[in-house]
Amino acid sequence: MSAAGYGRGGASLAVCMVALVTMAGCGAGGSDKPSTRLEGAVTLDRRPIAKGTIDFLPQQKGQAAPVTAQIVDGRYKVEGVPLGKVLARIKAGKETGREIAIPHSEEKYREEVSLIPLKYAQGISLEVTEDAGTRDFELTSK
């Protein structure tokens, strides 16, 4: 028995339990900050973006935590989007078919380029209201 009264490994268990209890309050489900559900389409030049993510980043103090939505077949759906001013950062890539050698290694990785035009790199500002519900992102390359 250690001086703290925990058996072998008990201190580690106690630390893990504290971490779990602390983390339980994080994320969309545990926040007492106002948030809402959003869903919609994500297109580039009127074509659905097959796969990617959208990060919804709060821009004011006192807002709910950031959340990330998965884009699947040109659609997204997410709970816990902060109300108020939010920055939406859309990320989507496409493999080029090239394999790139990793320096000083025998391994390679598949090259991927961003599908999102540079003009959207800083994100898209939006005002999220409680009754927003649907928000489409119709991106253009021109």
Residue frames as a rotation matrix with the C-alpha (Angstrom) as fourth column:
MET 1
0.576 0.817 0.000 0.00
0.817 -0.576 0.000 0.00
0.000 0.000 -1.000 0.00
SER 2
-0.313 -0.655 0.688 1.26
0.589 -0.702 -0.400 3.47
0.745 0.280 0.606 -0.84
ALA 3
-0.902 -0.113 -0.416 1.17
0.411 -0.517 -0.751 6.38
-0.131 -0.849 0.513 1.56
ALA 4
-0.755 0.655 -0.043 -1.94
-0.629 -0.703 0.332 7.73
0.187 0.278 0.942 -0.16
GLY 5
-0.332 0.648 0.686 -3.82
-0.513 0.486 -0.707 4.55
-0.792 -0.587 0.171 0.75
TYR 6
0.597 0.495 -0.631 -4.07
-0.795 0.256 -0.551 3.22
-0.111 0.830 0.546 -2.77
GLY 7
0.516 -0.405 0.755 -2.93
0.155 0.911 0.382 -0.26
-0.842 -0.080 0.533 -3.67
ARG 8
-0.574 -0.805 0.148 -0.58
0.217 0.025 0.976 -0.95
-0.789 0.593 0.160 -6.54
GLY 9
-0.806 0.240 0.542 -1.94
0.541 -0.076 0.838 0.87
0.242 0.968 -0.069 -9.60
GLY 10
0.074 0.913 -0.400 -4.68
0.985 -0.130 -0.115 2.49
-0.157 -0.386 -0.909 -7.54
ALA 11
-0.179 -0.207 -0.962 -3.15
0.212 -0.963 0.168 5.94
-0.961 -0.174 0.216 -7.85
SER 12
-0.982 -0.181 -0.046 -3.23
-0.016 -0.163 0.987 5.60
-0.186 0.970 0.157 -11.63
LEU 13
-0.450 0.889 0.086 -6.86
0.833 0.384 0.398 4.55
0.321 0.251 -0.913 -11.46
ALA 14
0.140 0.485 -0.863 -7.69
0.770 -0.601 -0.212 7.56
-0.622 -0.635 -0.458 -9.30
VAL 15
-0.587 -0.424 -0.690 -5.98
-0.087 -0.814 0.574 9.92
-0.805 0.397 0.441 -11.76
CYS 16
-0.949 0.260 0.176 -7.89
0.245 0.263 0.933 8.34
0.196 0.929 -0.314 -14.66
MET 17
-0.142 0.957 -0.253 -11.20
0.989 0.145 -0.005 8.68
0.032 -0.251 -0.967 -12.81
VAL 18
-0.016 0.070 -0.997 -10.56
0.370 -0.926 -0.071 12.38
-0.929 -0.370 -0.011 -12.13
ALA 19
-0.869 -0.362 -0.338 -9.69
-0.174 -0.416 0.893 12.90
-0.463 0.834 0.299 -15.81
LEU 20
-0.738 0.644 0.202 -12.86
0.594 0.479 0.646 11.13
0.319 0.597 -0.736 -16.94
VAL 21
0.107 0.794 -0.598 -15.08
0.928 -0.296 -0.227 13.15
-0.357 -0.531 -0.769 -14.62
THR 22
-0.268 -0.290 -0.919 -13.41
0.060 -0.957 0.284 16.36
-0.961 0.021 0.274 -15.79
MET 23
-0.979 -0.167 -0.120 -13.79
-0.110 -0.063 0.992 15.46
-0.173 0.984 0.044 -19.47
ALA 24
-0.494 0.855 0.156 -17.43
0.861 0.507 -0.050 14.47
-0.122 0.109 -0.987 -19.05
GLY 25
0.225 0.594 -0.772 -18.33
0.477 -0.758 -0.445 18.15
-0.850 -0.268 -0.454 -18.81
CYS 26
-0.548 -0.526 -0.651 -16.62
-0.306 -0.598 0.741 18.98
-0.779 0.605 0.166 -22.13
GLY 27
-0.940 0.122 0.320 -18.10
0.341 0.427 0.838 18.90
-0.034 0.896 -0.443 -25.61
ALA 28
-0.672 0.709 0.214 -21.52
-0.298 -0.523 0.798 19.64
0.678 0.473 0.563 -27.01
GLY 29
0.053 0.783 -0.620 -23.46
0.382 0.558 0.737 17.41
0.923 -0.276 -0.270 -24.62
GLY 30
0.031 -0.093 -0.995 -22.05
0.992 0.126 0.020 18.81
0.124 -0.988 0.096 -21.39
SER 31
-0.863 -0.429 0.267 -21.96
0.421 -0.902 -0.089 22.51
0.279 0.035 0.960 -22.17
ASP 32
-0.067 0.846 -0.529 -24.36
0.832 -0.245 -0.497 24.91
-0.550 -0.473 -0.688 -20.49
LYS 33
-0.666 -0.217 -0.713 -23.57
-0.172 -0.886 0.430 27.48
-0.725 0.409 0.553 -23.19
PRO 34
0.400 0.909 -0.113 -26.29
-0.313 0.020 -0.950 28.05
-0.861 0.415 0.292 -25.82
SER 35
-0.798 -0.590 -0.125 -25.87
-0.350 0.283 0.893 26.01
-0.492 0.756 -0.432 -28.98
THR 36
0.324 0.927 -0.189 -27.97
-0.706 0.104 -0.700 24.59
-0.629 0.361 0.689 -31.78
ARG 37
-0.013 -0.207 0.978 -28.12
0.427 0.884 0.192 21.90
-0.904 0.420 0.077 -34.44
LEU 38
0.121 0.024 -0.992 -27.14
-0.770 -0.629 -0.109 22.69
-0.626 0.777 -0.058 -38.03
GLU 39
-0.088 -0.191 0.978 -27.26
0.473 0.856 0.210 20.70
-0.876 0.481 0.014 -41.23
GLY 40
0.589 0.342 -0.732 -27.01
-0.428 -0.637 -0.641 21.40
-0.685 0.691 -0.228 -44.90
ALA 41
0.862 -0.271 0.428 -25.28
0.505 0.527 -0.684 20.93
-0.041 0.805 0.591 -48.22
VAL 42
0.257 -0.847 -0.464 -21.65
-0.201 -0.517 0.832 21.68
-0.945 -0.121 -0.303 -49.05
THR 43
0.752 0.056 0.656 -20.89
0.595 0.370 -0.714 22.23
-0.283 0.928 0.245 -52.73
LEU 44
-0.243 -0.797 -0.553 -18.05
0.028 -0.576 0.817 23.53
-0.970 0.183 0.162 -54.85
ASP 45
-0.789 0.029 -0.614 -19.15
-0.581 -0.361 0.729 24.96
-0.200 0.932 0.301 -58.19
ARG 46
0.088 0.993 -0.082 -22.55
-0.995 0.091 0.028 23.31
0.035 0.080 0.996 -57.65
ARG 47
0.131 -0.104 -0.986 -21.00
-0.208 0.970 -0.130 19.85
0.969 0.222 0.106 -57.18
PRO 48
0.946 0.264 0.188 -21.30
-0.239 0.178 0.955 18.12
0.218 -0.948 0.231 -53.78
ILE 49
-0.127 -0.973 0.193 -18.08
-0.894 0.028 -0.447 17.81
0.429 -0.229 -0.874 -51.82
ALA 50
0.250 0.271 -0.929 -17.81
-0.164 0.958 0.235 14.06
0.954 0.094 0.284 -51.23
LYS 51
0.534 -0.188 -0.824 -15.79
0.771 0.508 0.384 14.05
0.346 -0.841 0.416 -48.01
GLY 52
-0.347 -0.690 0.636 -14.40
0.201 -0.717 -0.668 16.61
0.916 -0.104 0.387 -45.59
THR 53
-0.204 0.260 -0.944 -15.01
0.979 0.042 -0.201 18.51
-0.013 -0.965 -0.263 -42.37
ILE 54
0.145 0.219 0.965 -16.39
0.141 -0.970 0.199 21.83
0.979 0.107 -0.171 -41.18
ASP 55
-0.537 -0.320 -0.781 -15.04
0.828 -0.025 -0.560 23.35
0.160 -0.947 0.278 -37.96
PHE 56
0.444 0.698 0.563 -17.50
0.390 -0.715 0.580 25.75
0.807 -0.037 -0.590 -36.30
LEU 57
-0.431 -0.777 -0.459 -15.31
0.822 -0.128 -0.555 28.10
0.373 -0.616 0.694 -34.23
PRO 58
0.607 0.681 -0.409 -16.87
0.792 -0.562 0.238 30.56
-0.068 -0.469 -0.881 -31.74
GLN 59
-0.137 -0.641 0.756 -15.74
0.658 -0.629 -0.414 34.16
0.740 0.441 0.508 -32.18
GLN 60
0.109 0.227 0.968 -17.00
-0.493 -0.833 0.251 35.70
0.863 -0.505 0.021 -28.91
LYS 61
-0.902 -0.386 0.192 -16.45
-0.326 0.319 -0.890 35.09
0.283 -0.865 -0.414 -25.21
GLY 62
-0.517 0.701 0.492 -19.07
-0.601 0.113 -0.791 33.00
-0.610 -0.704 0.363 -23.46
GLN 63
0.216 0.592 -0.777 -20.00
-0.954 0.296 -0.039 30.88
0.207 0.750 0.629 -26.47
ALA 64
0.869 0.126 0.478 -20.22
-0.232 0.958 0.168 27.10
-0.437 -0.257 0.862 -26.57
ALA 65
-0.057 -0.958 0.280 -17.10
-0.164 0.286 0.944 25.10
-0.985 0.008 -0.173 -27.45
PRO 66
-0.311 -0.125 -0.942 -16.04
-0.936 -0.135 0.326 24.56
-0.168 0.983 -0.075 -31.09
VAL 67
0.279 0.392 0.876 -17.52
-0.151 0.919 -0.363 21.56
-0.948 -0.031 0.316 -32.91
THR 68
-0.710 -0.521 -0.473 -16.59
-0.587 0.069 0.807 19.68
-0.388 0.850 -0.355 -36.07
ALA 69
0.467 0.870 0.158 -19.04
-0.501 0.408 -0.764 18.30
-0.729 0.277 0.626 -38.62
GLN 70
-0.550 -0.559 0.621 -18.22
0.183 0.645 0.742 15.51
-0.815 0.522 -0.252 -41.06
ILE 71
0.012 0.497 -0.867 -19.09
-0.904 -0.366 -0.222 16.14
-0.428 0.787 0.445 -44.70
VAL 72
-0.630 -0.110 0.769 -20.38
0.110 0.967 0.229 12.96
-0.769 0.229 -0.597 -46.35
ASP 73
-0.440 0.419 0.794 -21.67
0.894 0.291 0.341 12.95
-0.088 0.860 -0.503 -49.92
GLY 74
-0.623 0.076 0.778 -22.08
0.338 -0.871 0.356 16.72
0.705 0.485 0.517 -49.92
ARG 75
0.474 0.827 0.301 -24.05
-0.044 -0.319 0.947 16.91
0.879 -0.462 -0.114 -46.65
TYR 76
-0.768 -0.628 -0.125 -23.26
0.102 0.073 -0.992 17.62
0.632 -0.775 0.008 -43.00
LYS 77
0.522 0.850 0.067 -25.20
0.017 -0.089 0.996 17.44
0.853 -0.519 -0.061 -39.74
VAL 78
-0.548 -0.779 -0.303 -23.90
0.404 0.071 -0.912 18.56
0.732 -0.622 0.276 -36.34
GLU 79
0.665 0.671 -0.328 -25.13
0.584 -0.192 0.789 19.23
0.467 -0.716 -0.519 -32.81
GLY 80
0.466 -0.438 -0.769 -23.72
0.776 -0.215 0.593 21.84
-0.424 -0.873 0.240 -30.43
VAL 81
-0.170 -0.500 0.849 -22.91
0.803 -0.570 -0.175 24.69
0.572 0.652 0.498 -32.84
PRO 82
-0.605 -0.110 -0.789 -22.29
0.678 -0.590 -0.438 27.83
-0.417 -0.800 0.431 -30.75
LEU 83
0.556 0.794 0.248 -24.90
0.830 -0.514 -0.215 30.58
-0.043 0.325 -0.945 -31.04
GLY 84
0.629 -0.283 -0.724 -23.68
-0.020 -0.937 0.350 33.98
-0.777 -0.206 -0.595 -32.17
LYS 85
0.584 -0.497 -0.641 -20.72
-0.812 -0.353 -0.465 34.87
0.005 0.793 -0.610 -34.36
VAL 86
0.523 -0.367 0.770 -19.03
0.042 0.913 0.406 31.73
-0.851 -0.180 0.492 -35.65
LEU 87
-0.045 -0.597 -0.801 -16.25
-0.958 -0.201 0.204 31.08
-0.283 0.777 -0.563 -38.14
ALA 88
0.790 0.324 0.521 -16.84
-0.153 0.926 -0.345 28.01
-0.594 0.192 0.781 -40.34
ARG 89
-0.169 -0.897 -0.408 -13.63
-0.886 -0.043 0.461 26.45
-0.431 0.440 -0.788 -41.71
ILE 90
0.856 0.509 0.092 -14.23
-0.385 0.745 -0.544 23.90
-0.345 0.430 0.834 -44.43
LYS 91
-0.290 -0.957 0.005 -11.59
-0.792 0.243 0.560 21.29
-0.537 0.159 -0.828 -45.23
ALA 92
0.778 0.441 0.448 -11.72
-0.106 0.795 -0.598 18.79
-0.619 0.417 0.665 -48.07
GLY 93
-0.196 -0.931 -0.308 -9.01
-0.692 -0.091 0.716 17.15
-0.694 0.354 -0.627 -50.09
LYS 94
0.910 0.373 -0.178 -8.47
-0.379 0.581 -0.720 15.01
-0.165 0.724 0.670 -53.13
GLU 95
0.227 -0.846 0.482 -5.75
0.159 0.520 0.839 12.47
-0.961 -0.114 0.252 -53.76
THR 96
0.263 -0.223 -0.939 -3.67
-0.832 -0.545 -0.103 13.24
-0.489 0.808 -0.329 -56.85
GLY 97
0.992 0.057 -0.115 -2.58
-0.106 0.871 -0.480 9.66
0.073 0.488 0.870 -57.47
ARG 98
0.226 -0.974 0.006 1.07
-0.337 -0.084 -0.938 10.49
0.914 0.210 -0.347 -56.77
GLU 99
0.847 -0.122 -0.518 3.05
0.511 0.459 0.727 8.84
0.149 -0.880 0.451 -54.02
ILE 100
0.573 -0.638 0.514 5.60
-0.505 -0.769 -0.391 10.99
0.645 -0.036 -0.763 -52.26
ALA 101
0.166 -0.622 -0.766 8.71
0.562 0.697 -0.445 9.48
0.810 -0.357 0.465 -50.67
ILE 102
0.997 0.072 0.035 9.32
0.005 -0.490 0.872 10.38
0.080 -0.869 -0.489 -47.04
PRO 103
0.364 -0.928 0.076 12.92
-0.601 -0.297 -0.742 11.64
0.711 0.225 -0.666 -46.68
HIS 104
-0.555 -0.759 0.341 15.30
-0.775 0.323 -0.542 9.21
0.301 -0.566 -0.768 -44.97
SER 105
-0.226 0.562 0.796 12.67
-0.485 0.643 -0.592 6.48
-0.845 -0.520 0.127 -45.04
GLU 106
-0.985 -0.049 0.165 11.46
0.105 0.590 0.801 3.77
-0.136 0.806 -0.576 -47.36
GLU 107
-0.258 0.966 -0.035 7.85
0.747 0.177 -0.641 4.77
-0.613 -0.191 -0.767 -46.72
LYS 108
-0.910 0.100 0.402 5.66
0.240 -0.664 0.708 6.87
0.338 0.741 0.580 -49.01
TYR 109
-0.437 0.848 -0.299 2.41
0.319 -0.164 -0.933 8.76
-0.841 -0.503 -0.199 -48.60
ARG 110
-0.125 0.505 0.854 -0.31
0.991 0.024 0.131 9.60
0.046 0.863 -0.504 -51.05
GLU 111
-0.970 -0.242 -0.024 -0.28
0.241 -0.970 0.034 13.22
-0.032 0.027 0.999 -52.11
GLU 112
0.029 0.999 -0.045 -3.47
0.996 -0.032 -0.080 15.13
-0.082 -0.042 -0.996 -51.38
VAL 113
-0.889 -0.232 0.395 -4.43
0.302 -0.945 0.125 18.63
0.344 0.231 0.910 -52.46
SER 114
-0.621 0.685 -0.380 -7.07
0.201 -0.330 -0.922 20.88
-0.758 -0.649 0.067 -50.96
LEU 115
-0.356 0.624 0.696 -10.32
0.920 0.102 0.379 21.20
0.165 0.775 -0.610 -52.87
ILE 116
0.542 0.632 -0.554 -11.23
0.761 -0.649 0.004 24.38
-0.357 -0.424 -0.832 -51.02
PRO 117
0.399 -0.372 0.838 -10.30
0.575 -0.610 -0.545 27.57
0.714 0.699 -0.029 -52.91
LEU 118
-0.540 -0.798 -0.269 -7.81
0.735 -0.291 -0.612 29.87
0.409 -0.528 0.744 -51.19
LYS 119
-0.537 0.362 0.762 -10.40
-0.259 -0.930 0.259 32.64
0.803 -0.058 0.594 -50.77
TYR 120
0.613 0.790 0.014 -12.10
-0.314 0.227 0.922 30.44
0.725 -0.570 0.387 -48.11
ALA 121
-0.103 -0.778 -0.620 -8.88
0.366 0.550 -0.751 29.59
0.925 -0.304 0.229 -46.24
GLN 122
-0.874 -0.245 0.420 -9.60
-0.232 -0.550 -0.803 32.02
0.427 -0.799 0.424 -43.39
GLY 123
-0.725 0.675 -0.137 -13.10
0.600 0.523 -0.605 30.61
-0.337 -0.522 -0.784 -42.96
ILE 124
-0.456 0.714 0.532 -16.61
0.309 -0.433 0.847 31.87
0.835 0.550 -0.023 -43.54
SER 125
-0.990 0.131 0.052 -18.14
-0.106 -0.443 -0.890 34.20
-0.093 -0.887 0.453 -40.95
LEU 126
-0.361 0.931 -0.051 -21.72
0.181 0.124 0.976 33.56
0.915 0.343 -0.213 -40.00
GLU 127
-0.629 0.333 0.702 -24.24
-0.768 -0.402 -0.498 34.45
0.117 -0.853 0.509 -37.34
VAL 128
-0.705 0.359 -0.611 -25.82
0.239 0.932 0.272 31.33
0.667 0.046 -0.743 -35.85
THR 129
-0.401 0.674 0.621 -29.27
-0.873 -0.487 -0.035 31.71
0.278 -0.556 0.783 -34.30
GLU 130
-0.575 0.192 0.795 -31.24
-0.486 0.702 -0.520 29.20
-0.658 -0.686 -0.311 -32.26
ASP 131
0.407 0.840 0.359 -33.68
-0.093 0.429 -0.899 28.58
-0.909 0.333 0.253 -35.10
ALA 132
-0.215 -0.591 -0.777 -31.03
-0.837 -0.298 0.459 28.45
-0.503 0.749 -0.431 -37.87
GLY 133
0.544 0.545 0.638 -31.56
-0.275 0.834 -0.478 24.73
-0.793 0.084 0.603 -38.64
THR 134
0.613 -0.280 0.739 -30.18
0.739 0.534 -0.411 24.69
-0.280 0.798 0.534 -42.16
ARG 135
0.532 -0.526 -0.663 -27.06
-0.467 -0.836 0.289 26.39
-0.706 0.156 -0.690 -43.50
ASP 136
0.826 -0.248 0.506 -25.77
0.539 0.608 -0.582 25.47
-0.164 0.754 0.636 -46.95
PHE 137
0.128 -0.853 -0.506 -22.22
-0.170 -0.521 0.837 26.28
-0.977 -0.021 -0.211 -48.05
GLU 138
0.835 0.192 0.516 -22.16
0.475 0.223 -0.851 26.97
-0.278 0.956 0.095 -51.79
LEU 139
0.123 -0.906 -0.405 -18.49
0.049 -0.402 0.914 27.53
-0.991 -0.133 -0.006 -52.57
THR 140
0.989 0.114 0.094 -17.20
0.101 -0.056 -0.993 28.74
-0.108 0.992 -0.067 -55.93
SER 141
0.255 -0.961 0.112 -13.73
0.851 0.278 0.445 28.43
-0.459 -0.018 0.888 -57.41
LYS 142
-0.247 -0.312 0.918 -14.01
0.794 -0.608 0.007 31.73
0.556 0.730 0.398 -59.31
